[in-house]
Amino acid sequence: MIVIDEPAGTLLCVRQPDHATTCAAMAQHWRWEGLLPAAMWPRVLTSLRVHDDWWKGVEDLLSLDAQGRPMDFLSMPTRLHVDIWRRSIELAANDDA
């Protein structure tokens, strides 16, 4: 989860899979022609869209950090964060190495 402090004192919480979907949508609209061969773009967009898929369900299990805020990917134990990151890559690699 990405946790952002809002000016009004509230928190904006963005789930990792939602962030990944947004990344893919931005790349879809902002892609630079010639940066990659045209045939590669669908694969790049898919990889962006699924790069945080292992977070699905994991975020529901996270608790609050020491300040009582939702635990985000920066405040969680590094070992857990790296494990989730690796599993996301493995999941994506099952579809496209």
ZAZA-76309 format. One record per atom (N, C-alpha, C, O): residue number from 1; atom name; z negated, y negated, x. Coordinates in steps of 0.2 Angstrom, whole numbers, plus 5000, padded with zeros to 4 digits. Each point is the difference from the previous one (the first is absolute). Layout:
BEGIN
<site i="NUM" at="CA" Z="Z" Y="Y" X="X"/>
...
***
This chain:
BEGIN
<site i="1" at="N" Z="5000" Y="5006" X="5004"/>
<site i="1" at="CA" Z="5000" Y="4994" X="4996"/>
<site i="1" at="C" Z="5000" Y="4994" X="5004"/>
<site i="1" at="O" Z="4997" Y="5000" X="5006"/>
<site i="2" at="N" Z="5007" Y="4995" X="4992"/>
<site i="2" at="CA" Z="4999" Y="4993" X="5003"/>
<site i="2" at="C" Z="4996" Y="4996" X="4996"/>
<site i="2" at="O" Z="5001" Y="4999" X="4994"/>
<site i="3" at="N" Z="4994" Y="4998" X="5009"/>
<site i="3" at="CA" Z="4996" Y="4995" X="4997"/>
<site i="3" at="C" Z="5000" Y="4993" X="5002"/>
<site i="3" at="O" Z="5000" Y="4999" X="5006"/>
<site i="4" at="N" Z="5002" Y="4997" X="4990"/>
<site i="4" at="CA" Z="5001" Y="4993" X="5002"/>
<site i="4" at="C" Z="4995" Y="4995" X="4996"/>
<site i="4" at="O" Z="5000" Y="5001" X="4994"/>
<site i="5" at="N" Z="4997" Y="4995" X="5010"/>
<site i="5" at="CA" Z="4996" Y="4995" X="4997"/>
<site i="5" at="C" Z="5004" Y="4994" X="4997"/>
<site i="5" at="O" Z="5004" Y="4997" X="5003"/>
<site i="6" at="N" Z="4995" Y="5002" X="4990"/>
<site i="6" at="CA" Z="5003" Y="4995" X="4997"/>
<site i="6" at="C" Z="4996" Y="4993" X="5000"/>
<site i="6" at="O" Z="4994" Y="5001" X="5001"/>
<site i="7" at="N" Z="5009" Y="4994" X="4999"/>
<site i="7" at="CA" Z="4996" Y="4993" X="5000"/>
<site i="7" at="C" Z="4995" Y="4999" X="4995"/>
<site i="7" at="O" Z="4995" Y="4997" X="5001"/>
<site i="8" at="N" Z="5006" Y="5006" X="4993"/>
<site i="8" at="CA" Z="4995" Y="5000" X="4995"/>
<site i="8" at="C" Z="4994" Y="5004" X="5001"/>
<site i="8" at="O" Z="4995" Y="5000" X="4996"/>
<site i="9" at="N" Z="5005" Y="5004" X="5010"/>
<site i="9" at="CA" Z="4994" Y="5004" X="5001"/>
<site i="9" at="C" Z="5001" Y="5007" X="4997"/>
<site i="9" at="O" Z="4995" Y="5004" X="5001"/>
<site i="10" at="N" Z="5011" Y="4998" X="4996"/>
<site i="10" at="CA" Z="5001" Y="5006" X="4998"/>
<site i="10" at="C" Z="5004" Y="5004" X="5005"/>
<site i="10" at="O" Z="5002" Y="4997" X="5005"/>
<site i="11" at="N" Z="4999" Y="5010" X="4994"/>
<site i="11" at="CA" Z="5004" Y="5004" X="5005"/>
<site i="11" at="C" Z="5006" Y="5002" X="4996"/>
<site i="11" at="O" Z="5000" Y="5002" X="4994"/>
<site i="12" at="N" Z="5005" Y="4998" X="5010"/>
<site i="12" at="CA" Z="5007" Y="5003" X="4998"/>
<site i="12" at="C" Z="5000" Y="5007" X="5004"/>
<site i="12" at="O" Z="5000" Y="5000" X="5006"/>
<site i="13" at="N" Z="5000" Y="5005" X="4990"/>
<site i="13" at="CA" Z="5001" Y="5007" X="5003"/>
<site i="13" at="C" Z="5006" Y="5003" X="4999"/>
<site i="13" at="O" Z="5003" Y="5000" X="4994"/>
<site i="14" at="N" Z="5001" Y="5002" X="5011"/>
<site i="14" at="CA" Z="5006" Y="5003" X="4999"/>
<site i="14" at="C" Z="5000" Y="5007" X="5003"/>
<site i="14" at="O" Z="4998" Y="5001" X="5006"/>
<site i="15" at="N" Z="5004" Y="5004" X="4990"/>
<site i="15" at="CA" Z="5000" Y="5007" X="5002"/>
<site i="15" at="C" Z="5006" Y="5001" X="5005"/>
<site i="15" at="O" Z="5005" Y="4997" X="5000"/>
<site i="16" at="N" Z="4994" Y="5007" X="5005"/>
<site i="16" at="CA" Z="5004" Y="5001" X="5005"/>
<site i="16" at="C" Z="5007" Y="5002" X="4997"/>
<site i="16" at="O" Z="5005" Y="4998" X="5003"/>
<site i="17" at="N" Z="4996" Y="5007" X="4993"/>
<site i="17" at="CA" Z="5006" Y="5002" X="4997"/>
<site i="17" at="C" Z="5004" Y="4994" X="4997"/>
<site i="17" at="O" Z="5006" Y="5000" X="5000"/>
<site i="18" at="N" Z="4990" Y="4996" X="4996"/>
<site i="18" at="CA" Z="5003" Y="4994" X="4997"/>
<site i="18" at="C" Z="5003" Y="4995" X="5006"/>
<site i="18" at="O" Z="5005" Y="4997" X="4999"/>
<site i="19" at="N" Z="4991" Y="5002" X="5006"/>
<site i="19" at="CA" Z="5002" Y="4997" X="5006"/>
<site i="19" at="C" Z="5007" Y="5003" X="5003"/>
<site i="19" at="O" Z="5005" Y="4996" X="5001"/>
<site i="20" at="N" Z="4995" Y="5010" X="4999"/>
<site i="20" at="CA" Z="5006" Y="5003" X="5003"/>
<site i="20" at="C" Z="5006" Y="4999" X="4995"/>
<site i="20" at="O" Z="5006" Y="4999" X="5003"/>
<site i="21" at="N" Z="4993" Y="5001" X="4991"/>
<site i="21" at="CA" Z="5006" Y="4999" X="4995"/>
<site i="21" at="C" Z="5002" Y="4993" X="5001"/>
<site i="21" at="O" Z="5006" Y="4999" X="4999"/>
<site i="22" at="N" Z="4990" Y="4996" X="5002"/>
<site i="22" at="CA" Z="5001" Y="4993" X="5001"/>
<site i="22" at="C" Z="5004" Y="4999" X="5006"/>
<site i="22" at="O" Z="5005" Y="4997" X="5000"/>
<site i="23" at="N" Z="4993" Y="5007" X="5006"/>
<site i="23" at="CA" Z="5004" Y="5000" X="5006"/>
<site i="23" at="C" Z="5007" Y="5002" X="4999"/>
<site i="23" at="O" Z="5005" Y="4997" X="5002"/>
<site i="24" at="N" Z="4996" Y="5008" X="4994"/>
<site i="24" at="CA" Z="5007" Y="5003" X="4999"/>
<site i="24" at="C" Z="5004" Y="4995" X="4996"/>
<site i="24" at="O" Z="5006" Y="4999" X="5001"/>
<site i="25" at="N" Z="4991" Y="4998" X="4994"/>
<site i="25" at="CA" Z="5003" Y="4995" X="4996"/>
<site i="25" at="C" Z="5002" Y="4994" X="5004"/>
<site i="25" at="O" Z="5006" Y="4997" X="4999"/>
<site i="26" at="N" Z="4990" Y="5000" X="5005"/>
<site i="26" at="CA" Z="5002" Y="4995" X="5004"/>
<site i="26" at="C" Z="5005" Y="5001" X="5005"/>
<site i="26" at="O" Z="5005" Y="4996" X="5001"/>
<site i="27" at="N" Z="4995" Y="5010" X="5002"/>
<site i="27" at="CA" Z="5005" Y="5002" X="5005"/>
<site i="27" at="C" Z="5007" Y="5001" X="4996"/>
<site i="27" at="O" Z="5005" Y="4998" X="5003"/>
<site i="28" at="N" Z="4995" Y="5004" X="4991"/>
<site i="28" at="CA" Z="5006" Y="5001" X="4996"/>
<site i="28" at="C" Z="5003" Y="4993" X="4999"/>
<site i="28" at="O" Z="5006" Y="5000" X="5001"/>
<site i="29" at="N" Z="4990" Y="4995" X="4998"/>
<site i="29" at="CA" Z="5003" Y="4994" X="4999"/>
<site i="29" at="C" Z="5001" Y="4995" X="5006"/>
<site i="29" at="O" Z="5004" Y="4996" X="5000"/>
<site i="30" at="N" Z="4993" Y="5006" X="5005"/>
<site i="30" at="CA" Z="5000" Y="4996" X="5006"/>
<site i="30" at="C" Z="5004" Y="5003" X="5006"/>
<site i="30" at="O" Z="5000" Y="4997" X="5005"/>
<site i="31" at="N" Z="5003" Y="5009" X="4994"/>
<site i="31" at="CA" Z="5002" Y="5003" X="5006"/>
<site i="31" at="C" Z="5006" Y="4996" X="5003"/>
<site i="31" at="O" Z="5004" Y="4996" X="4997"/>
<site i="32" at="N" Z="4996" Y="5005" X="5009"/>
<site i="32" at="CA" Z="5005" Y="4997" X="5004"/>
<site i="32" at="C" Z="5006" Y="5004" X="5001"/>
<site i="32" at="O" Z="5000" Y="5006" X="5003"/>
<site i="33" at="N" Z="5006" Y="4992" X="4995"/>
<site i="33" at="CA" Z="5006" Y="5004" X="5001"/>
<site i="33" at="C" Z="5001" Y="5000" X="5008"/>
<site i="33" at="O" Z="4999" Y="4995" X="5003"/>
<site i="34" at="N" Z="5003" Y="5011" X="4999"/>
<site i="34" at="CA" Z="5001" Y="5001" X="5007"/>
<site i="34" at="C" Z="4994" Y="5002" X="5004"/>
<site i="34" at="O" Z="5001" Y="5002" X="5006"/>
<site i="35" at="N" Z="4993" Y="4998" X="4991"/>
<site i="35" at="CA" Z="4994" Y="5002" X="5004"/>
<site i="35" at="C" Z="5000" Y="5007" X="5001"/>
<site i="35" at="O" Z="4999" Y="5003" X="5005"/>
<site i="36" at="N" Z="5003" Y="5001" X="4990"/>
<site i="36" at="CA" Z="5001" Y="5007" X="5000"/>
<site i="36" at="C" Z="5006" Y="5002" X="4997"/>
<site i="36" at="O" Z="5003" Y="4996" X="4996"/>
<site i="37" at="N" Z="5000" Y="5010" X="5005"/>
<site i="37" at="CA" Z="5006" Y="5002" X="4997"/>
<site i="37" at="C" Z="4998" Y="5001" X="4992"/>
<site i="37" at="O" Z="4995" Y="5002" X="4998"/>
<site i="38" at="N" Z="5010" Y="4996" X="4998"/>
<site i="38" at="CA" Z="4999" Y="5000" X="4993"/>
<site i="38" at="C" Z="4997" Y="5006" X="4997"/>
<site i="38" at="O" Z="4996" Y="5001" X="4996"/>
<site i="39" at="N" Z="5007" Y="5005" X="5007"/>
<site i="39" at="CA" Z="4997" Y="5007" X="4998"/>
<site i="39" at="C" Z="4993" Y="5001" X="5001"/>
<site i="39" at="O" Z="4997" Y="5004" X="4997"/>
<site i="40" at="N" Z="5000" Y="4992" X="5008"/>
<site i="40" at="CA" Z="4993" Y="5001" X="5001"/>
<site i="40" at="C" Z="4995" Y="4996" X="4995"/>
<site i="40" at="O" Z="4994" Y="5002" X="5000"/>
<site i="41" at="N" Z="5009" Y="4993" X="4997"/>
<site i="41" at="CA" Z="4995" Y="4996" X="4996"/>
<site i="41" at="C" Z="4997" Y="5004" X="4994"/>
<site i="41" at="O" Z="4994" Y="4999" X="4999"/>
<site i="42" at="N" Z="5009" Y="5006" X="4998"/>
<site i="42" at="CA" Z="4996" Y="5004" X="4995"/>
<site i="42" at="C" Z="4994" Y="5004" X="5003"/>
<site i="42" at="O" Z="4995" Y="5000" X="4997"/>
<site i="43" at="N" Z="5006" Y="5002" X="5009"/>
<site i="43" at="CA" Z="4995" Y="5004" X="5003"/>
<site i="43" at="C" Z="4994" Y="4995" X="5002"/>
<site i="43" at="O" Z="4994" Y="5002" X="5000"/>
<site i="44" at="N" Z="5008" Y="4993" X="5003"/>
<site i="44" at="CA" Z="4995" Y="4995" X="5002"/>
<site i="44" at="C" Z="4996" Y="4998" X="4994"/>
<site i="44" at="O" Z="4994" Y="4999" X="5000"/>
<site i="45" at="N" Z="5009" Y="4999" X="4994"/>
<site i="45" at="CA" Z="4997" Y="4998" X="4994"/>
<site i="45" at="C" Z="4995" Y="5005" X="4997"/>
<site i="45" at="O" Z="4995" Y="4999" X="4998"/>
<site i="46" at="N" Z="5008" Y="5008" X="5003"/>
<site i="46" at="CA" Z="4996" Y="5005" X="4997"/>
<site i="46" at="C" Z="4993" Y="5001" X="5005"/>
<site i="46" at="O" Z="4995" Y="5001" X="4997"/>
<site i="47" at="N" Z="5006" Y="4998" X="5009"/>
<site i="47" at="CA" Z="4995" Y="5001" X="5005"/>
<site i="47" at="C" Z="4995" Y="4994" X="4999"/>
<site i="47" at="O" Z="4994" Y="5001" X="5000"/>
<site i="48" at="N" Z="5008" Y="4993" X="4998"/>
<site i="48" at="CA" Z="4995" Y="4995" X="4999"/>
<site i="48" at="C" Z="4997" Y="5001" X="4993"/>
<site i="48" at="O" Z="4994" Y="4999" X="5000"/>
<site i="49" at="N" Z="5009" Y="5004" X="4995"/>
<site i="49" at="CA" Z="4997" Y="5001" X="4994"/>
<site i="49" at="C" Z="4995" Y="5005" X="5000"/>
<site i="49" at="O" Z="4995" Y="5000" X="4996"/>
<site i="50" at="N" Z="5005" Y="5005" X="5009"/>
<site i="50" at="CA" Z="4996" Y="5006" X="5000"/>
<site i="50" at="C" Z="4995" Y="5000" X="5005"/>
<site i="50" at="O" Z="4996" Y="5005" X="5001"/>
<site i="51" at="N" Z="5004" Y="4990" X="5004"/>
<site i="51" at="CA" Z="4996" Y="5000" X="5006"/>
<site i="51" at="C" Z="4993" Y="5000" X="4999"/>
<site i="51" at="O" Z="4996" Y="5002" X="5004"/>
<site i="52" at="N" Z="5001" Y="4997" X="4990"/>
<site i="52" at="CA" Z="4993" Y="5000" X="4998"/>
<site i="52" at="C" Z="4998" Y="5005" X="4995"/>
<site i="52" at="O" Z="4995" Y="4999" X="4997"/>
<site i="53" at="N" Z="5010" Y="5006" X="5002"/>
<site i="53" at="CA" Z="4999" Y="5004" X="4994"/>
<site i="53" at="C" Z="4993" Y="5004" X="5001"/>
<site i="53" at="O" Z="4997" Y="5002" X="4994"/>
<site i="54" at="N" Z="5001" Y="5000" X="5011"/>
<site i="54" at="CA" Z="4994" Y="5004" X="5001"/>
<site i="54" at="C" Z="4994" Y="4996" X="4997"/>
<site i="54" at="O" Z="4995" Y="5003" X="4999"/>
<site i="55" at="N" Z="5005" Y="4991" X="5001"/>
<site i="55" at="CA" Z="4995" Y="4996" X="4997"/>
<site i="55" at="C" Z="4999" Y="5001" X="4993"/>
<site i="55" at="O" Z="4994" Y="4999" X="4997"/>
<site i="56" at="N" Z="5011" Y="5004" X="4999"/>
<site i="56" at="CA" Z="4999" Y="5001" X="4993"/>
<site i="56" at="C" Z="4994" Y="5004" X="4999"/>
<site i="56" at="O" Z="5000" Y="5006" X="5002"/>
<site i="57" at="N" Z="4996" Y="4992" X="4994"/>
<site i="57" at="CA" Z="4994" Y="5004" X="4999"/>
<site i="57" at="C" Z="4994" Y="4999" X="5005"/>
<site i="57" at="O" Z="4994" Y="5000" X="4998"/>
<site i="58" at="N" Z="5008" Y="4999" X="5008"/>
<site i="58" at="CA" Z="4995" Y="4999" X="5005"/>
<site i="58" at="C" Z="4996" Y="4993" X="4999"/>
<site i="58" at="O" Z="4994" Y="5000" X="5000"/>
<site i="59" at="N" Z="5009" Y="4995" X="4998"/>
<site i="59" at="CA" Z="4997" Y="4994" X="4998"/>
<site i="59" at="C" Z="4995" Y="5000" X="4995"/>
<site i="59" at="O" Z="4995" Y="4997" X="5000"/>
<site i="60" at="N" Z="5006" Y="5008" X="4995"/>
<site i="60" at="CA" Z="4995" Y="5001" X="4995"/>
<site i="60" at="C" Z="4993" Y="5003" X="5002"/>
<site i="60" at="O" Z="4995" Y="4999" X="4997"/>
<site i="61" at="N" Z="5006" Y="5004" X="5009"/>
<site i="61" at="CA" Z="4994" Y="5003" X="5003"/>
<site i="61" at="C" Z="4996" Y="4995" X="5005"/>
<site i="61" at="O" Z="4994" Y="5002" X="5002"/>
<site i="62" at="N" Z="5009" Y="4993" X="5000"/>
<site i="62" at="CA" Z="4997" Y="4995" X="5004"/>
<site i="62" at="C" Z="4994" Y="4997" X="4997"/>
<site i="62" at="O" Z="5000" Y="4998" X="4994"/>
<site i="63" at="N" Z="4995" Y="5000" X="5010"/>
<site i="63" at="CA" Z="4994" Y="4996" X="4997"/>
<site i="63" at="C" Z="5001" Y="4993" X="5002"/>
<site i="63" at="O" Z="5005" Y="4997" X="5002"/>
<site i="64" at="N" Z="4989" Y="5000" X="4998"/>
<site i="64" at="CA" Z="4999" Y="4993" X="5002"/>
<site i="64" at="C" Z="4998" Y="4999" X="5007"/>
<site i="64" at="O" Z="4997" Y="5005" X="5003"/>
<site i="65" at="N" Z="5005" Y="4990" X="5000"/>
<site i="65" at="CA" Z="4998" Y="4999" X="5007"/>
<site i="65" at="C" Z="4993" Y="4997" X="5000"/>
<site i="65" at="O" Z="4997" Y="4999" X="4995"/>
<site i="66" at="N" Z="5001" Y="4999" X="5011"/>
<site i="66" at="CA" Z="4993" Y="4998" X="5001"/>
<site i="66" at="C" Z="4998" Y="4993" X="4996"/>
<site i="66" at="O" Z="4995" Y="4999" X="4999"/>
<site i="67" at="N" Z="5011" Y="4997" X="5000"/>
<site i="67" at="CA" Z="4999" Y="4994" X="4996"/>
<site i="67" at="C" Z="5001" Y="5001" X="4993"/>
<site i="67" at="O" Z="5000" Y="4995" X="4996"/>
<site i="68" at="N" Z="5001" Y="5011" X="5002"/>
<site i="68" at="CA" Z="5001" Y="5001" X="4992"/>
<site i="68" at="C" Z="5007" Y="4999" X="4998"/>
<site i="68" at="O" Z="5001" Y="5000" X="4994"/>
<site i="69" at="N" Z="5004" Y="5000" X="5011"/>
<site i="69" at="CA" Z="5007" Y="4999" X="4998"/>
<site i="69" at="C" Z="5003" Y="5006" X="5000"/>
<site i="69" at="O" Z="4998" Y="5005" X="5003"/>
<site i="70" at="N" Z="5007" Y="4996" X="4993"/>
<site i="70" at="CA" Z="5004" Y="5006" X="5000"/>
<site i="70" at="C" Z="5003" Y="5001" X="5007"/>
<site i="70" at="O" Z="5002" Y="4996" X="5004"/>
<site i="71" at="N" Z="4997" Y="5011" X="4998"/>
<site i="71" at="CA" Z="5002" Y="5001" X="5007"/>
<site i="71" at="C" Z="5007" Y="5000" X="5001"/>
<site i="71" at="O" Z="5004" Y="5003" X="4996"/>
<site i="72" at="N" Z="4999" Y="4993" X="5009"/>
<site i="72" at="CA" Z="5007" Y="5000" X="5001"/>
<site i="72" at="C" Z="5002" Y="5004" X="5006"/>
<site i="72" at="O" Z="4995" Y="5002" X="5003"/>
<site i="73" at="N" Z="5011" Y="4998" X="4999"/>
<site i="73" at="CA" Z="5002" Y="5004" X="5005"/>
<site i="73" at="C" Z="4997" Y="4998" X="5007"/>
<site i="73" at="O" Z="5000" Y="5003" X="5005"/>
<site i="74" at="N" Z="4998" Y="4990" X="4995"/>
<site i="74" at="CA" Z="4998" Y="4998" X="5007"/>
<site i="74" at="C" Z="4992" Y="5001" X="5000"/>
<site i="74" at="O" Z="4998" Y="5001" X="5006"/>
<site i="75" at="N" Z="4999" Y="5000" X="4989"/>
<site i="75" at="CA" Z="4992" Y="5001" X="5000"/>
<site i="75" at="C" Z="4998" Y="5007" X="5000"/>
<site i="75" at="O" Z="4995" Y="5002" X="5001"/>
<site i="76" at="N" Z="5010" Y="5003" X="4997"/>
<site i="76" at="CA" Z="4999" Y="5007" X="5000"/>
<site i="76" at="C" Z="4999" Y="5003" X="5007"/>
<site i="76" at="O" Z="5003" Y="4997" X="5005"/>
<site i="77" at="N" Z="4994" Y="5008" X="4995"/>
<site i="77" at="CA" Z="4999" Y="5004" X="5007"/>
<site i="77" at="C" Z="5007" Y="5001" X="5003"/>
<site i="77" at="O" Z="5005" Y="5002" X="4996"/>
<site i="78" at="N" Z="4996" Y="4996" X="5010"/>
<site i="78" at="CA" Z="5007" Y="5001" X="5003"/>
<site i="78" at="C" Z="5002" Y="5007" X="5000"/>
<site i="78" at="O" Z="5006" Y="5001" X="4999"/>
<site i="79" at="N" Z="4990" Y="5004" X="5002"/>
<site i="79" at="CA" Z="5002" Y="5007" X="5000"/>
<site i="79" at="C" Z="5004" Y="5001" X="4993"/>
<site i="79" at="O" Z="5005" Y="5004" X="5000"/>
<site i="80" at="N" Z="4992" Y="4994" X="4994"/>
<site i="80" at="CA" Z="5002" Y="5001" X="4994"/>
<site i="80" at="C" Z="5007" Y="4997" X="4999"/>
<site i="80" at="O" Z="5005" Y="5002" X="4997"/>
<site i="81" at="N" Z="4995" Y="4991" X="5005"/>
<site i="81" at="CA" Z="5006" Y="4996" X="5000"/>
<site i="81" at="C" Z="5006" Y="5004" X="5003"/>
<site i="81" at="O" Z="5005" Y="5000" X="4998"/>
<site i="82" at="N" Z="4994" Y="5002" X="5008"/>
<site i="82" at="CA" Z="5005" Y="5003" X="5004"/>
<site i="82" at="C" Z="5002" Y="5007" X="4997"/>
<site i="82" at="O" Z="5006" Y="5002" X="5000"/>
<site i="83" at="N" Z="4989" Y="5002" X="4997"/>
<site i="83" at="CA" Z="5002" Y="5006" X="4997"/>
<site i="83" at="C" Z="5005" Y="4999" X="4994"/>
<site i="83" at="O" Z="5005" Y="5003" X="4999"/>
<site i="84" at="N" Z="4993" Y="4992" X="4997"/>
<site i="84" at="CA" Z="5004" Y="4998" X="4994"/>
<site i="84" at="C" Z="5007" Y="4998" X="5003"/>
<site i="84" at="O" Z="5005" Y="5002" X="4997"/>
<site i="85" at="N" Z="4995" Y="4994" X="5008"/>
<site i="85" at="CA" Z="5007" Y="4997" X="5003"/>
<site i="85" at="C" Z="5004" Y="5006" X="5002"/>
<site i="85" at="O" Z="5006" Y="5000" X="4998"/>
<site i="86" at="N" Z="4991" Y="5005" X="5005"/>
<site i="86" at="CA" Z="5004" Y="5006" X="5003"/>
<site i="86" at="C" Z="5002" Y="5004" X="4994"/>
<site i="86" at="O" Z="5006" Y="5002" X="5000"/>
<site i="87" at="N" Z="4990" Y="4999" X="4995"/>
<site i="87" at="CA" Z="5002" Y="5004" X="4994"/>
<site i="87" at="C" Z="5006" Y="4997" X="4996"/>
<site i="87" at="O" Z="5004" Y="5003" X="4998"/>
<site i="88" at="N" Z="4996" Y="4990" X="5002"/>
<site i="88" at="CA" Z="5005" Y="4996" X="4997"/>
<site i="88" at="C" Z="5007" Y="5001" X="5003"/>
<site i="88" at="O" Z="5005" Y="5001" X="4997"/>
<site i="89" at="N" Z="4995" Y="4999" X="5010"/>
<site i="89" at="CA" Z="5006" Y="5002" X="5004"/>
<site i="89" at="C" Z="5002" Y="5007" X="4999"/>
<site i="89" at="O" Z="5006" Y="5001" X="4999"/>
<site i="90" at="N" Z="4989" Y="5003" X="5001"/>
<site i="90" at="CA" Z="5002" Y="5007" X="4999"/>
<site i="90" at="C" Z="5003" Y="5001" X="4993"/>
<site i="90" at="O" Z="5005" Y="5004" X="4999"/>
<site i="91" at="N" Z="4993" Y="4993" X="4996"/>
<site i="91" at="CA" Z="5002" Y="5001" X="4993"/>
<site i="91" at="C" Z="5007" Y="4997" X="5000"/>
<site i="91" at="O" Z="5005" Y="5003" X="4997"/>
<site i="92" at="N" Z="4997" Y="4991" X="5006"/>
<site i="92" at="CA" Z="5006" Y="4997" X="5000"/>
<site i="92" at="C" Z="5005" Y="5004" X="5004"/>
<site i="92" at="O" Z="5006" Y="5001" X="4998"/>
<site i="93" at="N" Z="4992" Y="5002" X="5008"/>
<site i="93" at="CA" Z="5004" Y="5004" X="5004"/>
<site i="93" at="C" Z="5002" Y="5007" X="4996"/>
<site i="93" at="O" Z="5005" Y="5003" X="5002"/>
<site i="94" at="N" Z="4992" Y="4999" X="4993"/>
<site i="94" at="CA" Z="5002" Y="5006" X="4996"/>
<site i="94" at="C" Z="5006" Y="4998" X="4997"/>
<site i="94" at="O" Z="5004" Y="5005" X="4999"/>
<site i="95" at="N" Z="4998" Y="4989" X="4999"/>
<site i="95" at="CA" Z="5006" Y="4998" X="4997"/>
<site i="95" at="C" Z="5005" Y="4998" X="5004"/>
<site i="95" at="O" Z="5006" Y="5001" X="4999"/>
<site i="96" at="N" Z="4992" Y="4996" X="5007"/>
<site i="96" at="CA" Z="5005" Y="4997" X="5005"/>
<site i="96" at="C" Z="4997" Y="4999" X="5006"/>
<site i="96" at="O" Z="4996" Y="4996" X="5002"/>
<site i="97" at="N" Z="5006" Y="5009" X="5003"/>
<site i="97" at="CA" Z="4997" Y="4999" X="5007"/>
<site i="97" at="C" Z="5002" Y="4994" X="5003"/>
<site i="97" at="O" Z="4998" Y="4999" X="5006"/>
***
